[in-house]
Amino acid sequence: MILVKTEAGHQALKDRSIPLSPRQRSAFILFDGKRSVDDVLAAGMGILREDIDQMVGLGVLAPVAGSAAAPVEAAPAQGSSGRSRQQRYKDAYPIATQLTGSLGLKGFRLNLQVEGTTSYEDLLALAPKIRAAVGPEKAAALDKALND
C-alpha cells in the first residue's frame, strides 16, 4: 500500500499540533505518495507498522487514490521460537551490554550505543558492530537471542 500525507498531516508537521514521536516524524516525511509502506519500514528508521497505523488513525496519512485501501497488515512479530520482538530484545539486551562492557574503554562508545537502544530493531542494527568487536564466538549468544 502507498500512503501520502494528508492536509492535516502537512499542518501537523508544521505546527506540531498532533504529537508524533521522533521516529514517526522521520518516517512521516518519507511518505511521498511514491514509496510503499514496506519501503518506509525497510528504510531503517526504527518505525513499526503499529506507528504507521496510528498515523493513519490520526488522519495524517491516507492511501493514495487507486492504492489498495486495506488496513496495514501487521508483519509476523514472532520467529521460529515463537518469541516476540519485544521478548527477543529483553533476552538480547543484557547479553549485548555484558559483551560491550567486557571490552573496557575500547568498547565504551559501543556500550553507550547498546544502552541507547529501545527496540529489537535498534539492537539488531548494532549486532554486526558488536560481533566485529568481540568476535563471532562470543557473539554467538547474542545472535541466538536475537534470531532464534
ZIQUIVEN-V142818 format. One record per residue. RES is the residue in three letters. PHI is phi in whole degrees, 0 to 359 (999 if undefined). PSI is psi in degrees with one decimal (999 if undefined). D_FIRST is the distance of its C-alpha to the first C-alpha in whole Angstrom. Layout:
res = <RES	RES>
phi = <PHI	PHI>
psi = <PSI	PSI>
d_first = <D_FIRST	D_FIRST>
This chain:
res = <MET	ILE	LEU	VAL	LYS	THR	GLU	ALA	GLY	HIS	GLN	ALA	LEU	LYS	ASP	ARG	SER	ILE	PRO	LEU	SER	PRO	ARG	GLN	ARG	SER	ALA	PHE	ILE	LEU	PHE	ASP	GLY	LYS	ARG	SER	VAL	ASP	ASP	VAL	LEU	ALA	ALA	GLY	MET	GLY	ILE	LEU	ARG	GLU	ASP	ILE	ASP	GLN	MET	VAL	GLY	LEU	GLY	VAL	LEU	ALA	PRO	VAL	ALA	GLY	SER	ALA	ALA	ALA	PRO	VAL	GLU	ALA	ALA	PRO	ALA	GLN	GLY	SER	SER	GLY	ARG	SER	ARG	GLN	GLN	ARG	TYR	LYS	ASP	ALA	TYR	PRO	ILE	ALA	THR	GLN	LEU	THR	GLY	SER	LEU	GLY	LEU	LYS	GLY	PHE	ARG	LEU	ASN	LEU	GLN	VAL	GLU	GLY	THR	THR	SER	TYR	GLU	ASP	LEU	LEU	ALA	LEU	ALA	PRO	LYS	ILE	ARG	ALA	ALA	VAL	GLY	PRO	GLU	LYS	ALA	ALA	ALA	LEU	ASP	LYS	ALA	LEU	ASN	ASP>
phi = <999	251	248	223	292	271	301	298	295	300	294	296	293	287	256	56	288	248	290	238	291	304	292	296	298	296	290	305	298	287	283	245	86	244	275	277	302	297	297	292	297	280	288	80	274	80	277	248	300	298	296	293	302	296	294	294	298	284	85	269	231	213	296	291	305	92	276	302	267	292	297	294	280	285	287	301	263	237	261	294	276	86	278	286	298	298	293	299	298	298	284	277	304	297	294	296	292	294	297	287	293	286	278	69	297	301	256	302	295	295	297	296	296	297	295	276	289	231	209	303	297	299	292	298	292	275	307	298	294	295	301	294	281	257	98	295	294	289	281	301	295	295	301	295	295	280	248	284>
psi = <141.8	127.3	156.1	153.6	139.1	172.1	-42.7	-35.4	-44.8	-43.2	-42.5	-34.3	-37.8	-50.1	0.6	34.3	-24.6	120.3	120.2	143.5	162.0	-38.4	-40.6	-41.8	-43.7	-44.5	-36.0	-40.8	-31.7	-19.8	97.3	8.3	-0.6	-36.3	140.7	167.0	-42.1	-36.8	-43.4	-40.8	-35.5	-6.4	-6.7	26.7	-8.3	13.2	146.2	161.4	-32.7	-37.5	-41.0	-43.1	-40.3	-42.7	-36.6	-43.1	-34.0	-12.3	15.3	-16.6	147.6	154.2	144.4	142.8	129.1	-11.9	154.7	124.1	13.2	151.7	154.6	123.1	136.7	132.7	150.2	125.9	7.6	146.4	-158.2	-27.0	-9.8	2.7	139.7	167.6	-38.2	-42.8	-38.5	-42.3	-46.2	-35.5	-38.8	-30.1	-50.8	-32.3	-44.6	-42.2	-35.6	-44.5	-47.9	-31.4	-29.9	-10.0	-9.6	-145.6	-32.1	-33.5	13.6	-50.2	-40.0	-38.4	-40.5	-38.3	-41.4	-44.9	-22.5	-7.2	148.3	-0.3	167.0	-43.8	-40.0	-47.7	-37.4	-37.6	-28.7	-16.8	-42.7	-36.3	-41.1	-44.7	-42.6	-33.4	-38.4	-16.7	154.0	-31.0	-48.3	-29.7	-7.2	-39.2	-39.5	-45.9	-41.1	-43.0	-36.6	-37.1	-7.9	999>
d_first = <0	4	7	10	13	15	19	20	18	20	23	22	22	25	27	26	26	23	24	21	22	23	20	18	19	19	15	15	16	14	11	12	10	10	9	5	6	8	10	11	12	14	16	18	18	19	16	15	12	15	15	12	12	15	14	12	15	18	16	15	12	10	7	8	10	10	6	6	7	8	9	8	10	13	14	17	19	23	24	27	29	27	27	25	23	26	29	28	28	31	33	32	33	37	37	36	38	41	40	40	43	45	44	47	46	45	42	42	39	37	38	37	33	33	35	32	29	27	25	24	22	25	28	26	25	29	30	31	33	35	36	37	39	41	41	39	41	41	37	37	37	34	32	33	32	29	28	30>
